[in-house]
Amino acid sequence: MSFLTPLFLVGGLALALPVIFHLIRRTTRERTVFSSLMFLLPTPPRLTKRSRLEHWLLLVLRCLALALLALGFARPFLKESATSDGAAGAARKRVILVDTSASMRRAGLWAEAKARVEAVLRSALPGDQVAVFTFAKDSRTLVSFGEWTAAPVDGRRALVSARLDEVSPGWEGTQLGAALIAAAEALGDAEGQKTTGPREIILVSDLQAGSHAEILQGYEWPKGVTLIVEPLTVRQTTNAGLQLLPELTDGDRQAAAGVRVRVTNSADAKREQFKLGWVRAAGEEFVGPPVETYVPPGQSRTVSLPVAGAVGAQAVSLRGDDEDFDNIVFLIPPSPQKISIAYLGAETADDAKQPLFFLRRALPATARLAITVVMPAPGAPLPADAALFVVTNALTAAQATALRGQVSAGKTVLAAPKNAAAAASLAPLLGVAAIPAEEGRPKNYAMLAEIDFQHPLFAAFADPRYSDFTKIHFWKYRRMDFSALPTARMLAKFDGGDPALVEVPVGKGRVVVLASGWNTEDSQLAVSSKFVPLLYALLEHSGAVRVDVGASLVGSSLDLGAHEGAGKLLSASGASVEVAADAVTSAPITAPGIYRLVNERGLVRSFAVNMDPMESRTAPMAADELERLGAPVAHAKPAVGNEAARQVALRGAEAEGQQKLWRWFIIATLLLLLVESLLAGRTMRKGVSAAVPVTP
């Protein structure tokens, strides 16, 4: 039998205590009738040669309990069992897990990580199976078990070294828990083949506090797998991180005030004064005057940077920190988007009962959107820069032809005819010979029914709290027949069954036909709470509203939106990736920066991609954190130098973890103490009964 922590055997010296206590007799067992003792001083008994041991069985039980307790704490294990499972010559199965997250970009860490891997490879035996994984957000196989086995024995280390030279720390976050689980699964027996030797995961990482290891808490580790942690030496633990905060609910007010960022300082930081400012690229000078901020160690501060003066800037930089790998966040300074809407109607802008009056007041200029509604003069060409066309009056043949050309190129038309003649004039625009149309006058009023909440126009109202359209009354509408248009999509109907809102694709664009106007003579739509959200949804659906400010993390997939069409994704480095028309995600995003999607219609969407802010938590993880989450961390860290002794110690730790003999020693100790208590009680009762004098 061997012991994992033999130092606890020193506790066996406590066996002398029961012997001493048994030799010392506090009171005499004999009672003698004597006169008054008031003139005598009490004298404690002295240990002399004439002292004798009494109650041998109690003494043996107490000594044995102390001996078993010391043996249990020394954590014994049987060498025979250890060598049976993994003898000195048994092949080991190992997974070397190397951290390549953003925090590994700190000075000296990657070189030390490769040196640690080299040291582990030098200890590999010819029969060992070794695989090397790298991990950050996801795990990647650098060298598989098959490649290791197929390579010559003397060329395996060179194979791993060559593969390590091809990789370097990226910008992704650290998903340590998922990586350890993937490594444990890789150590499983393949195709029913049993592994006789030890199975080990060797973790090479800086083990920073933001490593996301919480998933390990619910994981059941395979039996016999041991985790050996090789923590890297961090020369500089202090760090200040920068994080972009989301906008407040009042987006327009916040855009006017500035962009919010959070500066977090580490608890052991020596620096407290920092500067923040706009930059065009990493490492460049500030664009405009920077903002100075004071952040005490262990605290964070929220700073608002003014947008004014940030012309051409695409990032916010932090200066004055010890580590600069996380001192920049990319974003697009918010600026108002200019959107032009062409209105084809005949009324004046001051008529409070007509559609133009309500349209202009529903789309005011804001800090995000600068929307203007223009009315082309009769006979004048349609404005080419208009993002949306609104038609309420009857179209002439020339207007219909010109408008169809605009729609075919990708524009959107909202047609809300004010009478049946205006509805019939939409036929050339829609590409049909005629559209039967007549006035529809319900008995009291009509309401919207059978609404398609899956369509982008109504997606914002899909929640049951906002899906009630029954309070919008339509006094009259145009009853139109769309049977000649098989591609028409019915978005909503009136409660009588007539079409209320229909979308007709024309070329690359679309025509949205509303069978009733929003003027007060036709309906209550303009004075309802649904009118403004519907107009903004139509602008977004048409592509007029450009989505510039976005926030994604490195390693995630960008939602490009299938309705944008085919195009190219331009990365921060200038590389171009083709994007299909029905694509939803792009190629993997591997670096922070500004990405731009240019579709076939010339529209541009910009995306800001940043590093996971948890990477800024560079303080070391608690020493027992992995063990607390249930990971089978090797308890004994053998000294480096004597490799044979190191392997023996590792096998001993594995055997002790499997056998857990200390549990039986603790149980035996409890049983002995129980027997000793019963026997001591019985002995005391006998002594008391013998000491009581019997009266004749």
C-alpha positions in Angstrom: 0.0 0.0 0.0 1.2 3.5 -0.9 0.1 7.0 0.2 -0.7 10.0 -1.9 -0.1 12.5 1.0 2.1 10.6 3.4 2.7 13.7 5.5 -0.5 13.0 7.3 1.0 9.8 8.8 2.8 12.1 11.2 -0.6 12.3 12.9 0.1 8.8 14.2 2.0 10.4 17.0 -1.3 11.2 18.5 -1.5 7.5 19.6 0.5 8.5 22.7 -2.4 10.6 24.0 -4.7 7.7 24.9 -1.8 5.9 26.7 -1.0 9.0 28.8 -4.6 9.6 29.7 -4.9 5.9 30.8 -1.8 6.2 32.9 -3.1 9.3 34.7 -5.8 8.6 37.3 -7.6 11.7 38.3 -9.4 10.1 41.3 -8.8 7.0 43.3 -11.1 4.1 43.0 -11.0 3.2 46.7 -13.2 4.9 49.3 -12.1 5.1 53.0 -14.2 6.5 55.8 -12.3 9.5 57.2 -12.9 12.4 59.4 -13.3 16.0 58.2 -11.0 16.9 55.3 -11.3 20.7 55.7 -7.7 21.0 57.0 -6.2 19.0 54.1 -5.1 20.4 50.7 -6.1 18.5 47.6 -3.2 17.0 45.8 -3.5 15.8 42.1 -2.3 12.3 41.3 1.2 11.9 40.1 2.4 9.6 37.3 4.8 7.2 39.0 6.3 3.9 38.2 3.5 2.3 40.1 0.9 3.7 37.6 -0.8 1.0 35.7 -2.7 0.8 32.5 -6.4 0.0 33.0 -9.1 -0.9 30.5 -6.9 -2.3 27.8 -9.8 -2.8 25.3 -10.7 0.9 25.5 -7.1 1.9 25.0 -6.7 -0.3 22.0 -10.0 1.0 20.4 -8.9 4.6 20.9 -5.5 4.1 19.5 -6.8 2.2 16.5 -9.3 5.0 15.7 -6.6 7.6 15.7 -4.4 5.3 13.5 -7.2 4.8 11.0 -7.9 8.5 10.9 -4.3 9.3 10.1 -4.2 6.6 7.4 -7.4 7.9 5.8 -6.0 11.5 5.6 -2.8 10.1 4.0 -5.0 8.9 1.1 -3.8 5.3 0.6 -4.0 3.4 -2.7 -2.9 -0.1 -3.9 0.0 -0.1 -6.3 -1.2 -3.4 -7.7 -4.5 -1.9 -8.8 -2.7 1.1 -10.3 -0.3 -1.0 -12.3 -3.1 -3.2 -13.5 -4.9 -0.3 -15.1 -2.0 1.6 -16.3 1.4 -0.1 -15.8 4.6 1.7 -16.4 4.8 0.4 -20.0 1.1 1.0 -20.8 0.3 3.4 -23.6 -1.3 6.7 -22.7 -4.0 8.6 -24.6 -3.5 12.3 -24.4 -5.2 15.4 -25.7 -3.1 18.6 -25.6 -5.5 21.6 -25.5 -3.8 24.9 -26.5 -5.5 28.2 -25.9 -5.6 30.6 -28.9 -8.1 33.1 -27.7 -7.7 36.9 -27.8 -6.2 37.1 -24.3 -3.3 35.0 -25.5 -2.1 37.9 -27.7 -0.5 39.4 -24.6 3.3 39.6 -24.7 5.2 36.3 -24.3 2.2 34.1 -23.7 2.1 32.3 -27.1 5.9 31.6 -27.1 5.5 30.1 -23.6 2.5 28.0 -24.7 4.5 26.5 -27.6 7.4 25.8 -25.1 5.0 24.0 -22.8 3.7 21.8 -25.6 7.2 20.9 -26.6 8.0 19.9 -23.0 4.9 17.6 -23.0 5.8 16.1 -26.3 9.3 15.2 -25.0 7.7 13.1 -22.3 5.6 11.1 -24.9 6.4 7.4 -25.1 6.6 5.6 -28.5 3.3 3.8 -27.8 1.4 6.9 -26.6 -1.6 8.3 -28.6 -1.5 12.1 -28.7 -3.8 14.6 -30.3 -3.4 18.4 -30.3 -6.4 20.7 -30.2 -6.6 24.5 -30.3 -9.5 26.3 -28.8 -11.1 29.8 -28.5 -14.8 30.1 -29.3 -14.7 26.6 -30.9 -12.3 23.7 -30.7 -10.2 22.8 -33.8 -8.1 19.7 -34.4 -4.5 20.6 -35.1 -3.1 17.0 -35.0 -5.5 14.1 -34.8 -4.8 10.7 -33.2 -4.6 9.1 -36.6 -2.0 11.7 -37.9 0.1 11.1 -34.8 0.1 7.3 -35.1 0.8 7.5 -38.9 3.8 9.8 -38.5 7.2 8.3 -37.8 8.1 8.2 -34.1 11.1 10.5 -34.5 9.0 12.9 -36.7 6.0 13.4 -34.4 7.3 16.3 -32.5 8.3 18.1 -35.7 4.8 17.5 -37.1 3.2 19.2 -34.1 5.7 22.0 -34.1 5.1 22.7 -37.8 1.4 22.9 -37.2 1.8 25.2 -34.2 3.9 27.5 -36.3 1.0 27.9 -38.7 -1.5 29.1 -36.1 -1.4 32.1 -33.7 -3.8 33.6 -31.1 -6.9 35.1 -32.8 -9.6 37.5 -31.6 -12.2 35.1 -30.4 -13.5 34.7 -26.9 -12.5 31.8 -24.6 -15.0 28.9 -24.3 -12.9 26.8 -22.0 -15.8 24.6 -20.7 -16.9 23.6 -24.2 -13.2 22.9 -25.2 -12.7 20.6 -22.2 -15.8 18.7 -23.0 -14.8 18.2 -26.6 -11.4 17.0 -25.4 -13.0 14.5 -23.0 -15.2 13.2 -25.8 -12.2 12.8 -28.0 -10.6 10.6 -25.4 -13.5 8.1 -25.6 -12.9 4.6 -26.9 -13.2 4.6 -30.7 -15.0 1.6 -32.4 -15.2 -0.4 -29.2 -11.4 -0.5 -28.6 -10.5 -0.3 -24.9 -7.8 2.1 -23.7 -5.6 0.3 -21.1 -3.4 3.2 -20.2 -4.1 6.6 -18.6 -6.3 9.1 -20.4 -5.2 12.7 -19.9 -6.2 16.2 -21.0 -3.3 18.6 -20.8 -4.5 22.2 -20.7 -2.1 24.9 -21.8 -3.8 28.2 -21.2 -3.5 31.6 -19.4 -6.7 30.6 -17.5 -8.0 34.2 -17.4 -11.2 34.9 -15.4 -13.4 35.4 -18.5 -12.8 31.9 -19.8 -16.5 30.8 -19.8 -16.1 27.5 -17.9 -19.5 27.4 -16.2 -20.8 24.7 -18.6 -18.7 22.1 -16.8 -20.9 22.2 -13.8 -23.5 19.9 -15.3 -21.1 17.7 -17.3 -20.5 14.0 -16.3 -16.8 13.3 -17.0 -15.8 9.9 -18.5 -14.4 7.5 -15.9 -10.6 7.5 -15.8 -10.0 10.9 -17.5 -7.6 13.2 -15.7 -7.1 16.9 -16.3 -3.5 18.2 -16.0 -3.4 22.0 -15.9 -0.3 23.8 -17.3 -1.0 27.5 -16.4 1.1 30.0 -18.3 3.1 32.6 -16.5 1.5 36.0 -17.0 4.0 38.8 -16.7 1.4 41.6 -16.6 -1.9 40.9 -14.9 -3.2 44.5 -14.8 -5.5 45.6 -17.7 -8.1 48.1 -18.5 -10.8 47.0 -21.0 -13.1 48.9 -23.3 -16.7 47.8 -24.1 -19.3 49.3 -26.4 -22.7 49.7 -24.7 -26.0 49.4 -26.5 -28.1 52.4 -27.2 -30.8 53.6 -24.7 -34.5 53.2 -25.5 -34.7 56.7 -26.8 -32.3 56.1 -29.7 -32.6 59.5 -31.3 -31.8 61.4 -28.1 -28.9 59.1 -27.4 -27.6 59.5 -30.9 -27.5 63.2 -30.5 -25.7 63.0 -27.2 -23.0 60.6 -28.3 -21.9 57.0 -28.1 -21.5 55.2 -24.8 -18.6 53.0 -23.9 -17.6 51.4 -20.6 -14.0 51.4 -19.3 -13.2 48.6 -16.7 -10.0 48.6 -14.7 -8.5 45.5 -13.1 -8.4 45.2 -9.3 -4.6 45.3 -9.1 -4.1 48.1 -11.6 -1.5 50.8 -11.0 -2.9 53.2 -13.6 -6.1 55.2 -13.1 -6.0 58.0 -15.7 -7.1 57.2 -19.2 -7.9 59.0 -22.5 -10.7 58.0 -24.9 -11.3 59.3 -28.4 -12.3 58.6 -32.0 -9.8 57.1 -34.3 -9.8 56.1 -38.0 -7.8 52.9 -37.4 -5.9 51.2 -34.7 -2.8 53.0 -33.7 -3.7 56.3 -35.3 -4.0 59.6 -33.6 -7.3 60.8 -32.1 -9.8 62.5 -34.4 -10.6 65.6 -32.4 -9.9 66.2 -28.7 -9.9 63.0 -26.5 -12.0 62.6 -23.3 -10.1 62.1 -20.1 -11.6 59.7 -17.5 -10.6 58.5 -14.0 -11.2 54.8 -13.3 -10.1 53.5 -9.9 -8.7 49.9 -9.6 -11.5 47.3 -9.6 -14.2 49.7 -10.9 -15.8 50.7 -14.2 -16.9 54.0 -15.7 -19.4 54.8 -18.5 -18.2 57.5 -20.8 -20.3 59.2 -23.5 -18.3 60.4 -26.6 -19.8 63.2 -28.7 -20.4 62.3 -32.3 -19.6 65.8 -33.5 -16.1 66.0 -34.9 -15.9 62.2 -35.6 -15.8 62.6 -39.4 -14.2 59.6 -41.0 -13.7 57.8 -37.6 -14.7 54.2 -37.3 -13.5 53.2 -33.8 -13.0 54.4 -30.3 -9.5 53.9 -28.7 -8.4 53.8 -25.1 -4.9 55.1 -24.2 -2.9 54.8 -21.0 -3.3 51.0 -20.4 -0.6 48.4 -19.8 -2.1 45.9 -22.3 -3.4 47.2 -25.7 -4.9 44.1 -27.2 -8.4 45.1 -26.1 -8.2 48.9 -26.2 -10.2 49.5 -29.3 -13.9 49.0 -30.2 -15.2 49.4 -33.8 -18.4 51.2 -34.5 -19.9 53.5 -37.1 -20.6 57.0 -35.8 -24.4 57.6 -36.0 -25.3 60.1 -38.7 -28.7 61.0 -40.2 -29.6 59.0 -43.3 -31.1 61.1 -46.1 -34.2 59.5 -47.5 -36.4 61.0 -50.3 -40.0 60.0 -50.8 -41.7 61.0 -54.1 -45.5 61.7 -53.7 -47.6 61.5 -56.8 -50.9 63.3 -55.9 -52.8 66.4 -56.6 -53.7 67.9 -53.2 -52.0 70.6 -51.3 -49.7 70.0 -48.3 -51.8 72.1 -46.0 -55.1 70.2 -46.5 -55.5 68.5 -43.1 -57.8 65.9 -44.6 -55.6 64.5 -47.4 -52.9 61.8 -47.3 -50.0 64.2 -48.0 -50.7 66.1 -44.8 -50.5 62.9 -42.6 -47.6 61.5 -44.5 -45.3 64.4 -43.8 -46.2 64.5 -40.1 -45.8 60.8 -39.7 -42.2 60.9 -41.0 -40.5 63.9 -39.4 -36.7 64.5 -39.6 -34.9 62.9 -36.7 -31.2 62.4 -35.6 -31.3 59.0 -37.4 -33.4 59.8 -40.5 -33.6 62.9 -42.5 -36.8 62.1 -44.5 -38.1 64.5 -47.1 -41.4 64.2 -49.1 -41.2 65.8 -52.6 -44.0 66.3 -55.1 -42.8 66.2 -58.8 -44.4 68.8 -61.0 -46.9 67.5 -63.5 -45.0 66.3 -66.6 -41.6 66.5 -64.8 -39.5 63.3 -64.7 -39.5 61.2 -61.6 -36.7 61.9 -59.1 -34.0 59.2 -59.5 -32.9 59.5 -55.9 -36.3 58.7 -54.4 -36.3 55.6 -52.3 -40.1 55.2 -52.1 -42.9 56.4 -54.4 -46.4 57.0 -53.0 -49.2 57.1 -55.5 -52.7 58.3 -54.6 -54.1 59.8 -57.8 -54.6 58.3 -61.2 -51.4 57.7 -63.2 -50.9 58.9 -66.7 -49.5 56.5 -69.3 -46.1 58.3 -69.2 -46.0 58.2 -65.4 -46.9 54.5 -65.3 -44.2 53.6 -67.8 -41.5 55.7 -65.9 -42.6 54.3 -62.6 -42.5 50.7 -63.8 -38.9 51.3 -64.9 -38.0 52.5 -61.4 -39.7 49.6 -59.7 -38.0 47.1 -62.1 -34.7 48.5 -61.0 -35.4 47.8 -57.3 -37.6 50.6 -56.0 -40.8 50.3 -54.0 -44.2 51.9 -54.7 -47.0 52.3 -52.2 -50.2 52.8 -54.1 -53.2 54.0 -52.1 -55.7 55.0 -54.8 -58.4 57.5 -53.7 -61.0 56.3 -56.1 -61.7 53.5 -58.6 -60.2 55.4 -61.5 -56.9 55.7 -59.7 -57.0 52.0 -58.9 -57.6 51.1 -62.5 -54.7 53.2 -63.7 -52.3 50.9 -61.8 -52.6 48.2 -64.5 -49.7 49.4 -66.7 -47.5 49.7 -63.6 -48.3 46.1 -62.6 -47.9 44.8 -66.1 -51.4 43.7 -66.9 -54.0 44.8 -69.4 -56.6 45.9 -66.9 -57.5 45.7 -63.2 -61.2 45.6 -62.5 -61.9 48.2 -59.8 -65.0 49.6 -58.2 -66.0 51.5 -55.0 -66.7 49.3 -52.0 -68.9 50.8 -49.4 -69.6 48.6 -46.3 -72.8 48.9 -44.4 -71.2 50.6 -41.4 -67.4 50.2 -41.7 -64.8 47.5 -42.7 -61.9 46.2 -40.6 -58.7 44.4 -41.4 -58.8 40.6 -41.1 -56.6 37.6 -42.1 -53.4 39.7 -41.6 -50.1 38.0 -42.6 -47.9 38.6 -39.5 -45.0 36.7 -41.1 -44.5 39.5 -43.6 -42.0 42.2 -42.7 -44.7 44.9 -42.8 -46.6 43.3 -40.0 -43.8 41.4 -38.2 -43.6 44.1 -35.6 -47.2 43.5 -34.7 -47.0 39.7 -34.3 -47.0 40.0 -30.5 -50.6 39.5 -29.2 -50.2 42.8 -27.3 -50.0 44.7 -30.6 -51.9 42.5 -33.1 -55.3 44.1 -32.6 -56.4 46.1 -35.7 -60.1 46.1 -35.0 -60.0 49.8 -33.8 -59.1 50.9 -37.3 -62.3 51.6 -39.3 -62.5 51.9 -43.1 -65.5 53.9 -44.3 -64.9 53.0 -48.0 -62.3 51.2 -50.1 -61.6 50.1 -53.7 -62.7 46.6 -54.6 -60.0 45.3 -57.0 -59.5 42.0 -58.7 -55.9 40.7 -58.6 -56.6 37.3 -60.2 -54.6 38.3 -63.3 -51.5 38.6 -61.1 -50.6 35.1 -59.9 -47.5 36.4 -58.1 -49.5 38.8 -55.9 -49.2 38.1 -52.2 -52.2 38.9 -50.0 -51.0 40.6 -46.9 -54.4 41.5 -45.4 -58.1 41.3 -46.2 -61.2 43.2 -45.1 -63.6 41.4 -42.9 -65.9 41.0 -45.9 -63.2 39.0 -47.8 -62.0 41.7 -50.3 -58.3 42.4 -50.6 -57.0 45.2 -48.3 -53.2 45.1 -48.8 -51.5 43.3 -51.6 -47.8 43.1 -52.6 -47.0 42.5 -56.3 -43.3 41.9 -57.3 -42.2 43.8 -60.4 -38.7 43.1 -61.6 -36.3 43.6 -58.6 -38.8 45.9 -56.8 -42.3 45.7 -55.6 -45.6 47.5 -55.6 -47.7 47.5 -52.4 -51.3 48.3 -53.0 -53.5 49.6 -50.2 -57.2 49.3 -51.2 -58.2 52.3 -49.1 -56.5 55.6 -48.4 -55.5 57.0 -45.0 -57.3 60.3 -45.7 -60.2 61.0 -43.2 -62.8 60.4 -45.9 -61.6 56.8 -46.4 -60.4 55.5 -43.0 -59.1 56.1 -39.5 -55.7 54.6 -40.4 -53.7 57.9 -40.3 -54.9 58.7 -36.7 -54.2 55.2 -35.3 -51.1 54.1 -33.5 -50.4 51.6 -36.2 -49.8 54.1 -39.0 -46.3 55.3 -38.2 -44.9 51.8 -37.5 -46.3 50.6 -40.8 -44.6 53.4 -42.7 -41.3 52.7 -41.1 -41.7 49.0 -41.7 -42.3 49.8 -45.4 -39.2 51.9 -45.6 -37.1 49.1 -44.0 -38.7 46.6 -46.3 -37.8 48.7 -49.4 -34.2 49.0 -48.3 -34.4 52.7 -47.9 -33.3 52.6 -44.2 -29.7 51.7 -44.2 -28.6 49.6 -41.2 -25.2 51.0 -40.2 -24.8 50.7 -36.5 -24.5 47.0 -35.6 -22.5 45.1 -33.0 -21.3 41.5 -33.5 -18.6 39.5 -31.9 -15.6 37.9 -33.6 -16.4 34.3 -34.4 -20.1 34.9 -34.9 -22.0 34.9 -38.1 -23.4 38.1 -39.6 -27.1 38.2 -40.4 -27.0 39.6 -43.9 -30.7 39.4 -44.6 -31.9 37.3 -47.5 -34.1 40.1 -48.9 -31.0 42.2 -49.7 -30.1 40.1 -52.7 -26.7 38.9 -53.9 -23.6 40.9 -53.3 -20.1 41.1 -51.8 -19.0 41.2 -48.2 -15.9 43.4 -47.8 -13.9 42.6 -44.7 -11.9 44.9 -42.6 -8.7 43.8 -44.3 -10.2 44.5 -47.8 -10.9 40.9 -48.7 -14.0 40.2 -50.7 -16.4 37.3 -50.2 -19.3 36.6 -52.6 -22.7 36.3 -50.9 -25.6 34.5 -52.6 -29.0 36.0 -52.9 -30.6 33.6 -50.4 -27.6 33.8 -47.9 -28.4 34.4 -44.3 -24.9 34.2 -42.8 -21.5 35.1 -44.2 -18.1 33.6 -44.0 -16.6 33.2 -40.5 -15.7 36.6 -39.0 -12.1 36.1 -37.7 -11.0 39.7 -36.9 -12.6 42.9 -35.5 -13.3 45.8 -37.8 -15.9 47.3 -40.1 -17.5 44.9 -42.6 -19.6 46.2 -45.5 -22.1 44.3 -47.6 -22.7 45.7 -51.1 -25.6 44.1 -52.8 -26.5 44.1 -56.5 -28.7 47.1 -56.1 -25.8 49.2 -54.8 -27.1 49.4 -51.3 -24.6 49.2 -48.5 -25.0 47.7 -45.0 -22.2 48.1 -42.5 -21.4 46.0 -39.5 -19.1 46.7 -36.6 -17.4 43.5 -35.3 -15.6 43.5 -31.9 -13.8 41.2 -29.5 -15.7 39.5 -26.7 -15.5 42.0 -23.8 -15.0 39.0 -21.4 -11.4 38.7 -22.8 -10.6 41.9 -20.9 -10.9 40.1 -17.6 -7.3 39.0 -17.6 -7.0 38.4 -13.9 -6.1 34.7 -13.2 -8.9 32.3 -12.5 -9.3 31.0 -9.0 -6.9 28.1 -8.4 -9.7 25.7 -7.5 -12.3 26.9 -9.9 -12.1 24.0 -12.4 -12.1 21.5 -9.5 -15.2 23.3 -8.1 -17.0 22.9 -11.4 -16.3 19.1 -11.3 -13.3 18.8 -13.5 -11.0 15.8 -12.6 -7.9 18.0 -11.9 -4.8 16.0 -11.0 -4.2 16.7 -7.3 -0.5 16.0 -7.3 1.8 18.2 -9.3 5.0 16.2 -9.6 8.3 18.0 -9.8 9.7 18.4 -13.3 13.1 16.8 -13.8 12.7 13.1 -12.9 10.3 11.9 -15.6 10.1 8.4 -14.3 9.1 9.7 -10.8 6.6 12.1 -12.5 4.9 9.2 -14.3 4.7 7.1 -11.2 3.2 10.0 -9.3 0.6 10.6 -12.0 -0.4 6.9 -12.0 -0.6 7.0 -8.2 -2.9 10.0 -8.3 -5.1 8.3 -10.9 -5.2 5.0 -8.9 -6.1 6.9 -5.7 -8.9 8.8 -7.5 -10.4 5.5 -8.7 -10.0 3.5 -5.5 -10.9 6.1 -2.9 -9.8 3.8 0.0 -9.9 6.8 2.4 -13.7 6.5 2.5 -13.4 3.0 4.1 -10.9 4.2 6.7 -13.2 7.0 7.7 -16.1 4.6 8.0 -14.0 2.2 10.1 -13.0 5.0 12.3 -16.6 6.0 12.9 -17.5 2.4 13.7 -14.6 2.1 16.2 -15.6 5.3 17.9 -19.2 4.0 18.2 -18.0 0.7 19.8 -15.6 2.7 22.1 -18.4 5.0 23.3 -20.7 2.0 24.1 -17.9 0.2 26.0 -16.8 3.3 27.9 -20.4 3.9 29.0 -20.7 0.4 30.2 -17.4 0.6 32.1 -18.3 3.8 33.8 -21.6 2.4 35.0 -19.8 -0.6 36.5 -17.4 1.7 38.3 -20.1 3.8 39.8 -22.0 0.9 41.0 -18.9 -0.6 42.6 -18.0 2.7 44.4 -21.4 3.1 46.1 -21.1 1.6 49.6 -23.6 -1.0 50.5 -25.5 -0.3 53.7 -26.1 -3.5 55.8 
